[in-house]
Amino acid sequence: MKSTFATAALVALFGAAQNIAAAEPDAFFAKYCYECHDDLSEKGGLSLESLTPNYADADLHEHWIRVHDRLRDHEMPPKDEPQPSNAERAAFLKALDGHLHAASSKRYPGGRVTIRRLSRIEYENTLHDLLDIAIDLKGGLPEDNVVRGFDNISSGLATSATHLVRYQEAADKALDAFFAAPFPDQKSERVRMTGREWLEWRPKVYHKNILPWTYLDGDTFVYRGELWGDNSLFTKPTKLPGRYIYRCSVRARKSNGKPVPIHLARVKVDRFGRQDLEHMLEIADAVEKESRIIELEVDLPKGESIYVSPYRLKHFRYDFGSKPIPNDHVGPELAVEWIELEGPLGVGKARERFVGELERVPDRFLEKVMAGDRNGLPDWSKWNPNEFQKPQNRLRFVSEKPAEAAAKLIAEFLPRAYRREPTREQLSFYTGRATQMLDDGMPLDEALAGVYKEILCSTPFLFRIEKPGRLDDYALASRLSYFLWNSMPDDELLKRASEGKLTHPEELRTQTERMLRDPKARRFLRHFPDRWLNLGQFHEMKPDKLYNEWDEDLAWSMPEETRRFFVEMLEKNRPVTEFVHSDWTFLNERLALHYGIEGVEGMTMRKVKLPGDAHRGGIITHASILKLTTNATYTSPIKRGAWVLERILGTPPSPPPPDIEAIEPDIRGAVTIREQMALHKTQQICASCHVKIDPPGFALENFDVLGGWRERYRVAKGGEGIDHVEHPNHPRRRLPDWTEKPVRIHVAKPVESKGETADGKPFADIDEFKRLLLRDPDQITRNLADQLVVYGTGAELNYADRRVVEEIVAKTRKDRYGFRTLLHAVIQSEIFRTK
């Protein structure tokens, strides 16, 4: 017998549903749900009989959302149970949606986004942009918690005593870099060296490790063999940290018309960083028909150099045994005409603003200068810059009116650091602090550094505090800049905010476009896909030696394909459905070989139209994604399926029950993963999730641990039913001795990639499965909108936000689901513009 309380509750909830008899409001549950979900049965731990309609209660609210979504997605009632008519289901969902929306709208009267600390990356970028520095700061800060895959979500950005201590240390480090500029004042410079000039610059003691495998042709430096990075042609070490532009002019020689691949890499990276390719900046090609200028922009620490080196020439040690090249060696060769490093870019602007034209005096002459005595002082502008590293020669600031100078500079620094105009009280407090320090006898530069540090450790700098309701212009400027730049607003954005123009939709769109064209937008183009797709963890798993085709070229090319694909999608406003399937991608020779695609020569990444039978296109089938969703030895349909549901479709599965054992594949090849997983599907507690996880997981089973295509499972050794075959796409295939010395692998049972979606639609392989996904472009767009909103606002979505997301989807649909259109729709939405 159903309780009187439950009946009364259901009357309140469903009385408005026209297609359910008013006299029996719990008829829907009684007819379709109570058999499994009353107080006695409680299947899945859910009793609808006892589920009270208290939507303001957080736990009950989430229960009712799950009820709504499972009914909406036709997951309940089960397929083998009586089903409600479309009218009954629609009426039920409409009534429930109204109550959930109303309750959700009232849950956060102060706004869905709580006070938000700067993440490690945001903090570092902000100080880099504020002070025109480029040093590691995030490495000294505690790791940020990850929520929904992102590390910039307010609920995960807790603040501990450790954070406060580390922020003080980081502020000291940043200000030391800012104030400790060499003399004369830091400036950007362009340093170019021909190949001859570089060799003459290198001490002759190193020539013995260079000249036996190289030669000079006029001013051009020519490689005949490959050298270690620190013996290759590299730029002079940087004098200052910052952002630089590197250029080199290269040309292939004696290569029979084929490109010569080259590495552009940092010299000072330890062996642990090299394992994750942290040193690698670019892999490109030199061609024989013309000189090619290669350019890249990169952040470099002080003392770093960039080298250019061929890497498919014969190696001076491994091929030549450290002996001079034989006379009969004919090539190929790499000619480097010149190398150039320009930077730091934009340097000095912060110093002009926050230090001004204050005179700088060596510490040992400070008292004399402050006393007005300049007799007998040397001209330190002609000193060697290294002299200023000595404590007695540290450059100090002086002014005839130090308190007045400090007040002026603090008035410049404070609004930039606070990202809005400070209050009169805030400005008065910090100018007063400077005056007090100066009155206590502190030198001007120390007083300025002390006040700047206090500002950088204050709440308005470390936290983004927004008032309830619509964001004001300054708050909107910060939200937009931390979304697209991972950093503070620039002068242009703050100027528009001060004029009250940024909240106008047209101006907001104009500024969005301007910011996307700015080099700082590269931070969004790198950070967002790294978190959304989990691409930032690509190098964490090193493949088992069973996959011996893994090499440095492939390790660099895989994530590069995905990152360039993401950039192209945004720049060209490609339909978001192409994240699922496209007829193009970015390839170079190595990745094309891995994919079994012919006609791609050279290591330069370029946009390529895919053949119809490539089984590629869309990030789901990128090797980078396929690798990071596996284990070192074997693929996991569960891991891959869950990734597709969570990252692409926005329908993440529930976590597995704690007492369910993980599946360990049979590496002998006697039993396939599908045969093992069949056991899970027979367990009712597992079946409801596996019916959704398994389809994308098995559709991707034709891709191995490295994302290479396979028809049969690879195993470590032979046995019954196991064949020893040529590796179809091994990099040695391009060598002339492949026919005599092919690489072979053991293969066992055939891969089974066919399956059936949760709603009963069959598919034979990944190509058919992707076509099924493309039938619902709204869901693909809805998920990406959700991901962008969560990342851009720093808070998870509530039920009431669903209607705004639907408005975003509708606007994007009108422009053929363009990705750039979607981004603009998110930024213009009520969610983005409201706390």
C-alpha positions, 0 to 999 in steps of 0.5 A: 500500500502506497503511503499517504504522504507519497501520494500527496507529494505526487499530487503536488508535483503532477497535478498539472500534467494534463495527460495523467489522470488528476484523480490518480497523480501517482498513476505514472509511477504505479503503472511503470515504476513501483514494481521495481522501485517501491519501498520493498523492491528498491532496485538500484537502491532507489525507492520512488515511493519514498523519494519526497519532492523536496527539490531544495534539498541538494541530495533529493534534487540530484535524485530527481534530476537522475529520474528526469534524465533516465526517463528522458533518455528512455533508459527507464522503464527497461526495454522489456517492461511496459512503456509509457506513451509519448504523451504520458512521458512528455507530460511527466517530464514537463511537470518535473522539469518545471519544478526542478528548474524553479528549485535550481534557480533559487539554490544559489541566490548569490550566484553559481560562481563562488569566490575564485582563487587564481589557479597556478597557471593563471597566477603565473601568466598574470605575473608574467603579463603584469611585470613583463617577466618569464620565469617559472612560478607555478612550479613552487605552488601547490597543485590545483584540484581537478573538477570536471577535468579542469583545474580552474574551477572555483569548487576545486580551488581551495586555499590553505596556509601553504598556499599563502606562504607559497604565494609570498615566496612566488611574489618575491621571486617575481619581483626579484626578476622584475627589479633585478634587470641588468644595466643599461636598462633591459631591452629587446634585441635581435641577434643573428649569426651566420654559420661561420660566425657561430663556429668562430664564436664557439671556443676552439676546444669544442671544434673537435666534436663538430668539424669532423662531421660538418664543414663551412661553405662560405658563411653557411654551416653544413651538417654531413652527420647528426650531432648532439644538441649542444654541439649543433648550431645554437643561439647565444644564451638569452640574457633575460627571460621572456618571449622570443622569436627564433628564425633560421634559414635552412636548405637540404643538399644532396638529398635527391629531392627529398626533404631533410627533417630537422629538430628545433629544440631547447638545449638546457632541458634535463633527461627527464624533461626530454623523455616528455619531449619538453625540449622539442619546439618544432619538427620541420623540413629543409628542402633542396630546391630553395632556402626555407626560413623557419620561424617560431615564437616561444617563452625562454628562461634566462640562459637558454638557447635554441639549436637546429639539427638534422636528425635523419642523417647518419649519427656521428657516434652511432653510425660513424663510431665518432670517426671522421666521415669516410671520403665516399660518403655522399649525403644527404646534408643540411645547410644552415645559412643563419640563425636568429633570436629576437627578444624579449618581446614587449620588454620594458613596458612594465618597467616604464609604468611601475618604475618610471624614470627613476635614476638607478645608482650602485648600492655603494654610491647610494648614500653619497648620491642621496646626500647630493654629492656626485663628485668623483663618481664613475660612469657605471653606464659603461661597466660590464653588466656582470658588475651589477650582480655583485651585492655592493653594485646592486642598482638602487632607485633614487628620487629627490621626492621618494614619497611622491614618486612612490605614490605615483608609481603605486597609483599605476600598479594598483589598478593593473594588479586589481584588474579594476579601479581601486577604491580611494581607501585601498589606494590611500592604504598602500601609499601610506604603507610606502610613506611609512617604510620610507620614513623608517629609512628603507630605500625607495626600491625596497619600499616599492618592492615591499608594497608591490609584494603586499598588493600581490599577496592581497585578496583582490589580486589572488581572488576574483570576487564578483558581485551577485547578478549581472557582471559589471564591466570590470568583472566581465573583462576579467572573466573574458581574459581569464577564459581566452588568455588565462591571464589578466585583462590588457590595457585595451580591455580595461579601457573599454571596461572603464568606459562602460562599453564592454557589457554591450554585445557588439563591443563584447564580440569585437573584443572577443575577436581581437583577443582571439587574434592576440598571441596570448590566445595560444594559452586557450588553444593549448590549455582548454583542449589539454584539459577537455580532452585530457591531452595534457597527460599524453606523455604519462604512459610509456608504451610497452616494448611490444609496440616497438614502432614507438619513437620520438617522431611519433610521440611529437606528432600525435598530440601535435595533430590534435592541437592543430586540428583544434586551432583549425576548427576555431579559426575556420569556424568548422562545424563542431560535428567534425570533432566526431568525424571529418574528411581532413586532419593534420599529418606529417610523414611519420604520422601518415605512415602510422595511419597507413596513408600514402603520399605525405612526405616530410616531417612538416605538419600540414592539413591533409584530405583523408582517403575514404577508407582511412578510418580516421577523421575527427579527434575520436580516431586521433592516435593521441586520444587513442593512446591516452585512453589505453594502458601500456600493453593493452586497449580498454574498451571501458576506458575508451568508451567512458572517455567518449561518453564523458568528453564528447557526448556529455553523458558520463557513466556512473562510477563502477561499484566498489566490489566489481573487479577490473578486467585484466586482458588475456595477453596470451591472445586466447580470450578476447576482451569482448569475451571477458566483458560479456561477464559484466553484462550479465550482472544487472548492477553493471549492465545499465552502464555497460550498455552505454560504455561498450558501444564506443569502446568496442567501435574503437577496438580496431585501434591498438595501444598506439592508435594504429589500425589492426585486424587482429590482436598483437601478442608478445609471442607465438603459440597455437592460432598465433601468426608471425606477420610483417608489421604493416606500418613500422617506420623501418619500412622507409629504409631500403633493407626492409625487404631483407629485414622486415619487422615482424609481430605476433597476432592472435584472435581477430578484433571484433568491433561491431556492436549495438548502441544503447537505443538498439542501433547496430554498427559494424565498425568505427565508421558506422558508429560515428555516422550514428553519433552524427545523427544528433549534432545538437548533443555534440554541440550541447556537450562542447557548450557545457565544457566551454561554460564550465571552463570559462566561468569556473563553475559547474552547471546547474539544472536551471542552466540547461535552458540557457545551454539550449539557447546557445545550441540553437544559435550555433545550429543556425550557423551550421554548428560552427565552433567559433560561432559556439564560442561567441554564443557562450560568451554572449550568454546569460550564464557567462555574463552573470555571477 
